[in-house]
C-alpha cells in the first residue's frame, strides 16, 4: 500500500511538473537529463523490492499467479502510440524518433492481444515467440530514451533541424515517459521472468 501511495504521489508530481513547464525549461534541460523522469518510478520500485523481502515475494507471487496472457494482453494499451504518430504527421515530433520508436511501439500494442491469445491457447509452442516479443517490446524504450535526449535542447542534442521531442513532455503526454514506460518495461520483464523460470 505504501508503494502504491508513493507511485500515485509521483504521478501527481510528474503531472504538476509537466503542467508547470518544468520538463521543458531550457535551464533545467541544460543540467537535468529527461531520463530522470523515467528513473524516479524505477528507483522507487527497485528500492522497495530490494529492501523489503516481503514485498518482493508478494510481487513475485502475483506475477507467478496471474495468467501469462494477462501480463501480455495489457500491453495492448500501447496502441495509444498512434497519438505520437499523429503528432509526427502534424509536424510536432521528428521522423527519426517516430520511425524507430513510435511505429514499433504501436505494433507491439497491436500484436499484444493475438500474442495473449496464443499464450493462453498453447504457451509451450508460443514460448520462444513470446520471449522475442517481450525482449523487442522492452528494447524499443531503450532506443526511445536515447533518441528522446539527442532530439531535445541540451548538452547532448544531436538533431538540430526539424521538430524536437518536446511534445513528449507536455501534459498529459509527459506521463508516458515518466510513468507508463517503466510500467510497460516492468511487465515485459515480468513476462520474461515467468517464461525463463518455468522453463528451468
C-alpha positions as CSV (number, residue, x, y, z in Angstrom):
1,X,0.0,0.0,0.0
2,X,2.8,2.4,0.8
3,X,4.5,1.7,-2.5
4,X,1.2,2.4,-4.4
5,X,0.8,5.6,-2.4
6,X,4.3,6.7,-3.3
7,X,3.8,5.9,-7.0
8,X,0.5,7.8,-7.0
9,X,2.3,10.7,-5.4
10,X,4.9,10.6,-8.3
11,X,2.1,10.6,-10.9
12,X,0.7,13.8,-9.3
13,X,4.2,15.3,-9.0
14,X,5.0,14.5,-12.6
15,X,1.7,15.9,-13.8
16,X,2.4,19.1,-11.9
17,X,6.0,19.3,-13.3
18,X,4.6,18.9,-16.8
19,X,1.8,21.5,-16.4
20,X,4.2,24.0,-14.9
21,X,6.6,23.5,-17.9
22,X,9.5,22.3,-15.7
23,X,10.3,19.4,-18.1
24,X,10.7,21.9,-21.0
25,X,12.5,24.7,-19.1
26,X,15.7,25.2,-21.1
27,X,17.7,26.0,-17.9
28,X,16.7,22.6,-16.5
29,X,17.4,20.8,-19.8
30,X,21.0,22.0,-19.7
31,X,21.7,20.2,-16.4
32,X,18.9,17.6,-15.8
33,X,18.6,14.7,-18.2
34,X,15.0,13.9,-19.0
35,X,15.8,10.3,-18.3
36,X,15.5,11.3,-14.6
37,X,11.7,11.3,-15.1
38,X,11.9,7.7,-16.1
39,X,14.3,6.7,-13.3
40,X,12.1,8.1,-10.5
41,X,9.4,5.3,-10.6
42,X,12.0,2.7,-11.5
43,X,14.1,3.7,-8.4
44,X,11.1,3.8,-6.1
45,X,10.0,0.2,-7.1
46,X,13.6,-1.2,-7.3
47,X,14.5,0.2,-3.8
48,X,11.2,-1.0,-2.3
49,X,11.8,-4.5,-3.7
50,X,15.4,-4.6,-2.7
51,X,14.9,-3.5,0.9
52,X,11.6,-5.3,1.6
53,X,11.8,-9.1,1.1
54,X,8.1,-9.4,2.0
55,X,7.1,-7.0,-0.8
56,X,9.5,-8.8,-3.2
57,X,8.0,-12.2,-2.5
58,X,4.5,-10.7,-2.7
59,X,5.2,-9.2,-6.1
60,X,6.8,-12.3,-7.4
61,X,3.8,-14.3,-6.1
62,X,1.4,-12.0,-8.0
63,X,3.5,-12.3,-11.2
64,X,3.5,-16.1,-10.8
65,X,-0.2,-16.4,-10.1
66,X,-1.5,-14.1,-12.9
67,X,-2.3,-15.8,-16.2
68,X,0.6,-15.1,-18.7
69,X,-2.0,-13.9,-21.2
70,X,-3.0,-11.1,-18.9
71,X,0.6,-9.9,-18.5
72,X,0.9,-9.9,-22.3
73,X,-2.5,-8.6,-23.2
74,X,-2.2,-5.4,-21.0
75,X,0.4,-4.2,-23.5
76,X,-2.5,-3.6,-25.9
77,X,-2.7,-0.2,-24.2
78,X,0.3,0.7,-26.3
79,X,-1.9,1.1,-29.4
80,X,-2.3,4.6,-28.0
81,X,1.1,5.3,-29.5
82,X,-0.9,6.2,-32.6
83,X,-1.1,9.6,-30.9
84,X,2.6,10.1,-31.3
85,X,2.4,9.1,-35.0
86,X,-0.4,11.7,-35.4
87,X,1.8,14.3,-33.7
88,X,4.6,13.4,-36.2
89,X,2.2,13.8,-39.1
90,X,1.2,17.2,-37.6
91,X,4.9,18.2,-37.6
92,X,5.2,18.1,-33.8
93,X,7.6,15.2,-33.5
94,X,10.6,14.2,-35.6
95,X,10.6,11.2,-38.0
96,X,13.9,9.9,-36.6
97,X,12.0,9.3,-33.3
98,X,8.7,8.1,-34.7
99,X,10.0,5.5,-37.2
100,X,12.2,3.5,-34.8
101,X,10.1,4.1,-31.6
102,X,6.5,5.3,-32.2
103,X,5.7,2.9,-35.0
104,X,7.2,-0.2,-33.3
105,X,5.5,0.8,-30.1
106,X,2.2,0.9,-31.9
107,X,2.9,-2.5,-33.5
108,X,3.6,-4.0,-30.0
109,X,0.2,-2.8,-28.8
110,X,-1.5,-4.1,-32.0
111,X,0.0,-7.6,-31.6
112,X,-0.5,-7.8,-27.8
113,X,-3.9,-9.4,-27.9
114,X,-3.0,-12.0,-30.6
115,X,0.1,-12.9,-28.5
116,X,-2.0,-13.1,-25.4
117,X,-4.5,-15.4,-27.1
118,X,-1.6,-17.6,-28.3
119,X,-0.1,-17.6,-24.7
120,X,-3.5,-18.8,-23.3
121,X,-4.0,-21.5,-26.0
122,X,-0.6,-23.0,-26.3
123,X,2.0,-21.5,-24.1
124,X,4.7,-24.1,-24.8
125,X,4.6,-23.5,-28.5
126,X,4.4,-19.8,-28.0
127,X,7.3,-19.6,-25.6
128,X,10.1,-18.6,-27.9
129,X,7.9,-16.1,-29.8
130,X,6.8,-14.6,-26.5
131,X,10.3,-14.2,-25.3
132,X,11.3,-12.5,-28.5
133,X,8.2,-10.3,-28.5
134,X,8.8,-9.2,-24.9
135,X,12.5,-8.5,-25.5
136,X,11.7,-6.4,-28.5
137,X,8.9,-4.6,-26.7
138,X,11.2,-3.6,-23.9
139,X,14.2,-2.7,-26.1
140,X,12.0,-0.2,-28.0
141,X,12.2,2.0,-24.9
142,X,16.0,1.9,-24.9
143,X,16.0,3.5,-28.3
144,X,13.3,5.9,-27.2
145,X,15.4,7.2,-24.3
146,X,18.4,7.8,-26.5
147,X,16.6,9.4,-29.4
148,X,14.5,11.5,-27.0
149,X,17.6,13.0,-25.5
150,X,19.5,13.7,-28.7
151,X,16.5,15.4,-30.1
152,X,15.9,17.8,-27.2
153,X,17.7,21.1,-26.4
154,X,20.6,20.5,-24.1
155,X,24.1,19.3,-23.9
156,X,23.6,16.0,-25.8
157,X,21.4,17.4,-28.6
158,X,22.4,15.9,-31.9
159,X,19.5,16.6,-34.2
160,X,19.2,20.4,-34.5
161,X,16.9,20.7,-37.5
162,X,13.2,20.0,-37.6
163,X,10.9,19.4,-34.6
164,X,12.3,18.3,-31.3
165,X,10.8,15.8,-28.9
166,X,9.4,18.5,-26.6
167,X,5.9,17.4,-27.3
168,X,6.6,14.2,-25.3
169,X,6.9,16.3,-22.1
170,X,3.8,18.3,-22.4
171,X,0.9,17.3,-20.1
172,X,-0.7,14.7,-20.3
173,X,1.8,13.0,-22.7
174,X,4.6,13.5,-20.2
175,X,3.1,10.7,-18.0
176,X,4.0,8.2,-20.7
177,X,7.8,8.5,-20.4
178,X,7.7,9.4,-16.7
179,X,5.3,6.6,-15.6
180,X,3.8,4.4,-18.2
181,X,7.0,3.4,-19.9
182,X,8.5,2.0,-16.7
183,X,5.3,0.1,-16.2
184,X,5.4,-1.4,-19.7
185,X,9.1,-2.3,-19.2
186,X,8.3,-4.0,-15.9
187,X,5.5,-6.0,-17.5
188,X,7.9,-7.2,-20.2
189,X,10.5,-8.2,-17.6
190,X,7.8,-10.0,-15.5
191,X,6.8,-12.0,-18.6
192,X,10.4,-12.9,-19.4
193,X,11.0,-13.9,-15.8
194,X,7.9,-16.2,-15.9
195,X,8.9,-17.8,-19.2
196,X,12.5,-18.4,-18.1
197,X,11.5,-19.6,-14.6
198,X,9.0,-22.1,-15.9
199,X,11.5,-23.5,-18.5
200,X,14.1,-24.1,-15.8
